[in-house]
Amino acid sequence: MRKTFSLLALAAILALPAEGKVTRYLTGNAADVVVPLAGPAHDFGGGGTDVDAALQWIIDQVRGCTGAACTTKIDVVVLRSSGANGYNDYIYAMNGVDSVETLVITSAKDADTPEVEATVKNAEVVFFAGGDQCDYVRYFKGTKVESAVQYVYAKGGGVGGTSAGLAIQGDFTYDGCTGSALSSDALANPYDHTITFTYDFFHWPNMQDTLTDSHFVTRDRMGRTLAFLARQIQDGKAATAWGVAVNEATSLEVDKNGRATVVGDGPAYFILADHAPEVCQPKVPLTYSNYKIWKVPAGGTFDLRNRPSNGYYLRSVNNGVIDADPY
């Protein structure tokens, strides 16, 4: 009787619907392009409207030439955890694109297949769409997708993303898995339940000790980023921590030498917390003196490899209140 029950139970398990499979949308040539690459490079978008010039830039950086006279073409893979093929026609219309394939992946199991790994590794540019960074952490971290994206960058390709796709690109990831933190809540309590981090995801050569944020001015996210940086030091994750924050309709182009250029509407902010917080405790307002902030407008640059020691302004947080307009 016990044996019969086990067989029935096994049959019932096998009859359950399988996990969601990868949905693929291909535009252009299905054959893999193999060309010498001139990158690596990043395109980090702040959300909202994508910046055409930034996407064209990363394509050109990777293929090593610009304009219609350049005949080199590359393959682009767009990674998503929701949505559909909204990027396909848009990116395919750009110079130098042989194909765009969007992969919608909704489980870690599906992100860990050889088929998905091969598609990503064969790309010359990988772009993470907006969505939910918690999904990207849950579905991609520790899988073949993660290692394949790293492979693309290491071979001289491009890695970009916007909004949630930007949020996962720093050394420290605010994952948003318990809700989207507000600046007011984060300053009042740096250990608010909406503040959770993921570590050891991507570690890009020019993004050491950074935490990224998007929709920055539009959604008034300076306060929460200041709290996030204080947390990295208080929690022993770093001796110093940097914020790389990009506003909507803005992108940060980062070349292989770490030179970051702001394109689109601007601005982008680079924020340094270089000492231990005066007060950073659960359920107690944050106090932190003298954050160093660089505000870089459209067309401006910032050296992420050799980070500057001047050109900043100072802002402090006293008992949860920023001492002056931080923007």
N, C-alpha and C positions, 0 to 999 in steps of 0.2 A: 504493500500500500504506500509506504514511504517512497519507494522507487518510482511508482506511478505518479505521485504528486510532484516529484522532482522533474520528471519529464514534462509534465503539463506546465509546470512553472517555467521551465526553459523554453517551451514552445510559446508561451505567452510573452516572454521577454523578447524572443526573436521576432514576434509579430508586431512589437511596438514600432512606431514610426521612427526612422533614422533621424539623426541630427540634421539641421538644415545644411544643404550643400552650397558650395560656392556658386554664385551667379556671375556669369561672364558676359561682358558686352565688348565686342571687338569692332573697331572701325579702322579700315585700311588693310594693309598687307599682312596676312597671317604668318608669312615666313619670317624667321628671325634674322635681324640685321646684325652683321658683325663688322664693326668699324673701330679704328683706333680712337681712344677717348682723350680729351684734353682737360677734364676736370681734375678733381671733384669740385662740386659746388652745391650750395643750398639756396632755396627760395622759401623764405618764411613769411607767410601772409597773416595779417591781423584779423581776417574775417571780413564779413560783408562782401563788397564787390571785389572780385579778383583783379589783380593788376596785370593787364595784358603784357606790358613791357617786361615784367619780372619773369613771367613764364617763358617768354621768348628768350630772355637773357639766359636762363638756366639751360635751355635747349642749345643755344649758341655756345655757351661756355663748354658744354660737354662735347659738342661736335667740333669745336675749335675754329669756327668761322661764322660769318654773319652774312645776311642778305641773300637775295635771289641767286647771286653768282655762286654761292656755296652749294654744292650738290650733295654733300654728305647728309644722310638721313638717319634718324634714330627711332627706337621704339620707346613709348612711354607707357608705364603701368600706373593706374590710379587705384589706390586702396581705399576701401570704404567698409563700414560695418552696417550701413543703412543707405537708403536711396537707390539710385539707378545709374543711368549713363549720361548724366548731365554734363560731364566734362568731355565726352568723346568728340563731338563735333567741334567744340570750342578749341580744344588743343590740336586736333587733327588739321585745322585750318591754318595753323602756324607754320612758318618756314622750317623746313628740315625735319618734319615728322613723317615717318613711314607708317606708323600705326599707333593707335591708342587702345589699350585694353583695360577696362575697369573690372576689378574683382570685388564683389560684395561678399564679405566673409563674416559669418555670424556665430562662429564657435572656434575655440582653440584647436579642437580636433581637425576642423577643416583647414585651419592655418598651418597645420603640421603635415601636410601631404606632399609627396614628391612633385606632384603635378603643379601645385601652387608655387612651390619652391623654384621649379624650373622656369615658370613664367616670370616671376619676379627677378631672378638672377639674369635672365636674358634681356631684361630692360636696360636702357641706358639712363633713363630718368624715372624715378618713383615719386609719386605725389600722393600725400595723404589728404583726402577731402575733409571738410568740416563734418561735425557730427557729435559724438560723445567720446571724450578721451578715456573714460572709464572702460568703454567697450574695446578701445584699442589696447589698453593695458591688459584686460582680461583675455582678449582673443589672440593678441600678437606676441606679447612678452614671453620669451622662452621657447618660441616656436621656430619653425623653418622660415616663416615670414620675416621674423626679426633678423636672423642670420643672413637671409638672402638680401635684405635691404642694406645691411652692412657690407655685403659683398659688392653690391652695385657701387657704393661710395668708394670702396677700396680700389676698385678697378678703374676709377676715374670718372664715374658717373655722377648723376645729380640726385639729391634727395630733398624734397620740399614738402610743404604742407601748409594748410591754412586753418585758423581757429583751433578746433580740437587737434588737427594735424600738426599745428605748431606746438601745442601744449605738451606733446610727448618728446620734443626734440632736445630738451635740456638734460643736464646731468641729474637734476632733481625734478620729478614730475608731480605737479599738482594734479591728482587724478579725478577729482570731482565725483568720486564713487558714492559719497553720502550727501550729495547736493552741491549746488553752486554757491560758493562762499561770497558773501557781500563784504565790501570794505568795512562797513560799520561794525559788522559782527566780528570780523577778524581783528580789528583794532581793539575792540572791547574784550575779546577773549581769543588769543592766538591759538588756543586749543579747542575752538568751537567744533561741534560735531561735523560741520561741513568741511573741515580742513583735514584732508588725508593725503598722504604722499606715497608715491611708488619710486623705488630706487633700482638702479642697475638695469635700466632699459637701454636706451641708446647713450653712447658716450662718444660724441663727435670730437675730433682733434681740436677744433677752435672754440668749443663750447664748454670747456671745463668749469665746474663749479657754478653752472648757470641754472636758473629756473625761468621758464618762458611763460608769457601771458599775452592774451590777445584782446580784441575789442576794448582797447585799454582806456582811452579817454572817454569814448562813447559810453561805456558802462561804469566809469569811475572806479577803476580797479587798482589805482595806485596804493590805496590803503591796504588792500589784501596782499598785494605783492610785498609791501614792506613787512607785513606780519609773516608771510611765507619765508622771507629771507632770514628774519630773526629766528624763526623756528629751526632752520638748518644749522645755525650756530649753536643755539640752545640745546638742540638734540644731539649734538656731537657729530653731525654729518659733514661739517666743513668748518675750517677756521675763518674763512671769508666766503661770502656768497654773492653772486651777481644776478640781477634781474635783467632779462632781455624782453622788452615789452613793446608790442607793435599795435598801433591803432588800426581801426577799420579802414578799408580801401587803401591799404598801405602794405608794402612788402619790404623785407630786408634781404637783399642779395648778398650772399657771403661767398667770396671766391676761395680758391684753394690755399691762398696765403692768409686767410682770416680777415680780409678787408671787407667790411660790411657797408653797403650803400643803401640808403633809404630811398625808395621810389614810390610813386603814387601820391596820395594826399599828405602823408606824414601826420604826426611825427613818430619816431621810435625813441624809446628811453632805455638807457643802460644805467642800472642802479647798483651801487656797491654797499654792502654791509660788511665792514672790515674789523669789527670787534664784537665782543660778547654783549648781549642785551643787558641793560640795567635791570629791567623787569620783563620777564617772559615766562608766565606761569599760567596754568589752567584757571579759568574763571577770574582772571585779574587783567585789567587793561594793560596794553603794551606800553613800555617806556624804552625808547632807543634813541640815542643822540647821534646826530650828524651822519645820516645816510648821505652818500655822495651820488648825485644824479646828473647824468649827461642827457640833455634833450637834443635830439638830432632831427632837423627838419628834412623835408624832401630834398634830395640832391646831396645831402650831407653824408659823411662817412664816419666810421668808427673802427679802430683796429682791435679785433677780438683776439688776435694772437699776441700782440704787444700792447696791452691795455694801458691807456693813458693815466697819468697821475695828476693832471690838471685839466681845467676847462669845465669843471663840474660846479653845481651849486649844492648847498647843504639844506637838508630838511630833517627835523627831529620830531619824534612822537613822544608826547608827555601825557601819561595817564590816559592813553587811548586817543589823543587828539593831535593831529598834525599841526605844527606851529605856524605854517603859512601855506598858501596855495602851492601844492606840490607839482603842478603842471606848468 
